[in-house]
Amino acid sequence: MLSRLEASASRSQCLTISDLRSAIKHHLVLHRIDPEQGVRRFYSLMSERDLFGTVRLVRHWGRIGTNGQELVEIR
């Protein structure tokens, strides 16, 4: 059986914020759950601006229920 790939795209998780004071501009969260294989993973992408206006891409991934890992790219 193939794993299910669920994209959580509800208003609370996928936002375009028009408020210029907010650092977070876009946020996408994906979940992969396959009970037969014991797979419960998440993957998150977020674009944001730091205090100096630099755009950052933040990737966060791991097993659901853990802190996971994070990687930040400055663009």
PLY file of the C-alpha trace (Angstrom):
ply
format ascii 1.0
element vertex 75
property float x
property float y
property float z
element edge 74
property int vertex1
property int vertex2
end_header
0.00 0.00 0.00
1.27 3.48 -0.84
1.66 6.05 1.89
-0.81 8.86 2.15
0.56 12.34 1.62
-1.64 14.97 3.17
-1.21 18.67 2.55
-2.66 20.78 5.31
-3.82 23.86 3.52
-6.39 25.20 5.91
-6.54 28.93 6.55
-4.78 28.51 9.90
-1.74 26.79 8.37
-1.34 28.33 4.90
-1.40 32.08 5.33
-0.56 35.09 3.27
-0.32 37.87 5.79
-0.73 41.40 4.49
0.46 42.93 7.75
3.97 44.27 7.01
5.00 43.91 10.67
4.64 40.14 10.59
7.81 38.18 9.86
6.02 35.11 8.44
4.75 35.52 4.87
3.92 31.96 3.74
3.67 28.66 5.63
3.06 25.16 4.23
2.80 22.00 6.35
2.80 18.45 4.91
2.10 15.22 6.81
2.96 11.67 5.70
1.20 8.93 7.65
1.38 5.20 6.85
0.27 3.06 9.82
1.35 -0.21 8.13
4.94 1.03 7.78
4.96 2.94 11.07
5.63 6.22 9.23
4.42 9.46 10.83
6.40 12.40 9.44
5.97 16.11 8.88
7.61 18.64 6.59
7.17 22.40 6.91
8.28 25.26 4.66
8.05 28.86 5.81
9.22 32.09 4.19
9.83 35.03 6.48
11.73 38.28 6.78
14.23 39.02 9.53
14.63 42.39 11.27
16.84 43.67 8.43
14.36 42.72 5.68
16.32 39.71 4.44
14.12 36.88 3.15
14.69 33.54 4.88
13.42 30.08 3.90
12.93 27.90 6.98
12.60 24.12 6.48
11.50 22.00 9.41
11.05 18.20 9.25
10.94 15.06 11.39
8.70 12.49 13.02
5.30 13.71 14.20
5.47 14.24 17.97
9.17 15.21 18.01
10.98 18.53 17.64
12.54 17.41 14.37
15.28 19.29 12.56
15.42 22.78 11.09
17.44 24.37 8.29
17.42 28.08 7.48
18.50 29.50 4.10
19.06 33.22 3.65
18.09 34.55 0.22
0 1
1 2
2 3
3 4
4 5
5 6
6 7
7 8
8 9
9 10
10 11
11 12
12 13
13 14
14 15
15 16
16 17
17 18
18 19
19 20
20 21
21 22
22 23
23 24
24 25
25 26
26 27
27 28
28 29
29 30
30 31
31 32
32 33
33 34
34 35
35 36
36 37
37 38
38 39
39 40
40 41
41 42
42 43
43 44
44 45
45 46
46 47
47 48
48 49
49 50
50 51
51 52
52 53
53 54
54 55
55 56
56 57
57 58
58 59
59 60
60 61
61 62
62 63
63 64
64 65
65 66
66 67
67 68
68 69
69 70
70 71
71 72
72 73
73 74
